[in-house]
Amino acid sequence: MDFFASDAFLTALARDYHGASTYAFRTYAIKGQQVRLVEIDGGRPITDGPFYDYVKPFPTGGPSQGTVSYLPRLVTSVIALQDRDPESSLPLFAQEPAPLILWERFSTWEDYLALLGGRSKNNSTARRRKLRRMTEAFGDPVFTFDDRDPAALDSCIGWKIGQYEGGHETLEDPRALLMLKAMHRDGHLIVSTLRLEGRCVAVDTGFVWQGDFLDVVSAYDPAFAVNGVGTELRMRLLEHSYRLGHRSFDLLLGTESYKWYYATHLQLVESYGTPPLARRVRDTAQRAVKQRLMALSPQLFYRAKRLVLGARRRWAQLRNRRQQDTTS
């Protein structure tokens, strides 16, 4: 069972995000597949939400406790990426890719470093150069896999919001933060840090579940961007994951260039079933626009996405001001 079908994640989704008074975990059938979802308040299965990147089917055969007609994101297959040009492996029809590292293909950590070096010698050289200069200026960086300092998670959230010109919808949603911090409190969210002279300069958060590491949110102090602290933390986290014997390191949804650089495989994530009419119309239009932008440039797509989020955030602020003026 994957993390997004676990009691731990589904409880946080129902209890902390949706504020459900009652919830239950059930097996649902959809077009020959079976999935595990949470049902809240006596009958509504939840198929979407913050940090809920996908649903994975599991082998059918047992009884289902209900049916659903539509899932917005279902993992339909896993494909291997080319070693030299991983981005060329993305099928044009894919709705969302979720890059993945499967550690089993590497006998040693050095074998994985060789893969990365073959993809970009410049990246490897730049990392060594920045690490040398960082060490000369601040001493040896200190990596902590499971940093229990509560301020580290707060720093990560603040830095991440600051990276988005239009705001970060999920991390600025109080219910989503309640859900994330509940999973941290319960030990399912790992907060990893890199510190220089005792100061936290980079943070990476991830879920650990039955031998899988799911990389959720990462950010770094912009004052140390020139030192490459984000990359240094990620490389140390990847090595730690490998040496812990994790089965995989899941980079989750997204086509950011760094994910292609690290990934060995790709989970293809598609909408599945028959969506409601309103969603079908909206998704078709959004998919067409996204495919055009992604064909031109992933950077162009994410720039457009930030503009949309910015406009949405400004509209919400204006609406709140009008509501305050009305009640005052």
C-alpha angles and dihedrals in degrees: 000000000000124000096257089059095045126112088240097059097036091050092053091047094051101035104035105027102032096028090223116184091208132018139169136190115237141174113240130193122220124173097326095322132100125215136174117235138164119250115207134201096001106311121004114110112210116224102165141037145117117322087006098125101167149335121242122209118228130207111294124226105095124090120279121224095207145341135250126197099207142028119187094209125022125163103238101175146345121230133186118246125227112259097227103033108022096167091062089067094070110109113228092232096057114119096199130358123211108197115215140188116218106197095197093082092064121075091191138014088246089061089060092047088053090055091052091046090053091053096049126358088181092062092051093047093047092051093052092047094049092045091052092050092044092053092047091052102039109011125246114341113240117225120199118185098196107026110183095193103121090209090066093066091046090052091051092052093047094048092047093052088049091057091062115076092200096041130259111273096201100042092046092053109098092209092053091049090049089053094047094047091047090057089049091050091049092051099249096107113067117204113203122190144190116210132192117198088344094307119122107235104163135024134190123187126197145160118244117203131163096327098323126108115204112197107219115167130357130178142154140210105272089216087069099041092112089059093061093235094155093056092043092053093047093051092050090047092050091050091048091050090051094048092047087060097244115173094222147357107220115205090189127210120348145078099230110149095242090060091058090049093057103033127098097182140025130223110211110219118195139170108257132202128005115320123208112273095252092051092045092057093045095046093048092054093044093047092051092051093045094050091052093049094044090050089055098040137327087219090057091052094052091045089055090046091054090051091052092048090048093052091047091050093049090049091052091050091050091048091050092050091052091050091050091049090051094051096042 
